[in-house]
């Protein structure tokens, strides 16, 4: 069984400074991914209330083995 590590990129007001965040899911089309995207966007809007535009995009979805999946899961913080 494959697991997946998703890399999200957050850009605030179109700036060149983007933030990379990784998350883990069990399938390539996991609906949890959209929820994580929304959560990341909400947290960045709270952190940067002056921002007019916060964009969260999925940059990369990579299948990984179980060991890597659990290692990434430990490092992932769904609330920024």
C-alpha positions as CSV (number, residue, x, y, z in Angstrom):
1,X,0.0,0.0,0.0
2,X,1.3,3.4,-1.0
3,X,1.2,6.5,1.2
4,X,1.6,10.0,-0.2
5,X,3.5,13.1,1.0
6,X,2.0,16.3,-0.4
7,X,3.9,19.6,-0.5
8,X,1.8,22.7,-0.3
9,X,3.2,26.1,-1.2
10,X,1.8,29.3,0.4
11,X,2.3,32.7,-1.2
12,X,1.2,35.9,0.5
13,X,0.2,38.9,-1.8
14,X,2.1,37.4,-4.7
15,X,5.5,37.8,-2.9
16,X,8.5,35.9,-3.8
17,X,8.7,34.5,-0.3
18,X,6.7,31.3,-0.3
19,X,6.4,28.8,2.5
20,X,6.6,25.1,1.8
21,X,4.5,22.8,4.0
22,X,4.2,19.0,3.8
23,X,1.3,16.8,4.7
24,X,0.6,13.1,4.5
25,X,-2.4,11.2,3.0
26,X,-3.3,7.6,2.3
27,X,-4.4,8.0,-1.3
28,X,-3.5,10.2,-4.2
29,X,-7.1,11.7,-4.4
30,X,-7.7,11.9,-0.6
31,X,-10.4,14.5,0.1
32,X,-8.5,15.4,3.3
33,X,-6.1,17.3,1.1
34,X,-8.6,20.0,0.4
35,X,-9.4,20.4,4.1
36,X,-5.7,20.7,4.9
37,X,-5.4,23.4,2.1
38,X,-8.2,25.4,3.7
39,X,-6.8,25.0,7.2
40,X,-3.4,26.3,6.0
41,X,-5.0,29.3,4.2
42,X,-7.1,30.2,7.3
43,X,-4.0,30.0,9.6
44,X,-1.9,32.2,7.3
45,X,-4.8,34.7,7.0
46,X,-4.9,34.9,10.9
47,X,-1.1,35.3,11.0
48,X,-1.1,38.0,8.3
49,X,-4.3,40.0,8.6
50,X,-2.9,42.7,6.4
51,X,-2.6,40.3,3.5
52,X,-5.0,40.9,0.6
53,X,-4.3,37.6,-1.0
54,X,-3.2,34.2,0.4
55,X,-2.7,31.4,-2.2
56,X,-2.2,27.8,-1.2
57,X,-1.3,25.4,-4.0
58,X,-0.3,21.8,-4.1
59,X,3.1,21.7,-5.6
60,X,3.9,18.0,-5.5
61,X,2.3,14.7,-4.5
62,X,4.9,11.9,-4.0
63,X,4.3,8.2,-3.2
64,X,6.5,7.1,-0.3
65,X,7.1,3.9,1.6
66,X,5.6,3.3,5.0
67,X,8.7,4.3,7.0
68,X,9.0,7.7,5.2
69,X,5.2,8.2,5.6
70,X,5.4,7.9,9.4
71,X,8.5,10.0,9.6
72,X,6.8,12.8,7.6
73,X,3.6,12.4,9.7
74,X,5.5,13.1,12.9
75,X,6.9,16.3,11.4
76,X,3.7,17.6,9.9
77,X,1.8,20.3,11.9
78,X,-1.7,20.8,10.4
79,X,-2.1,24.0,12.3
80,X,0.6,26.6,11.4
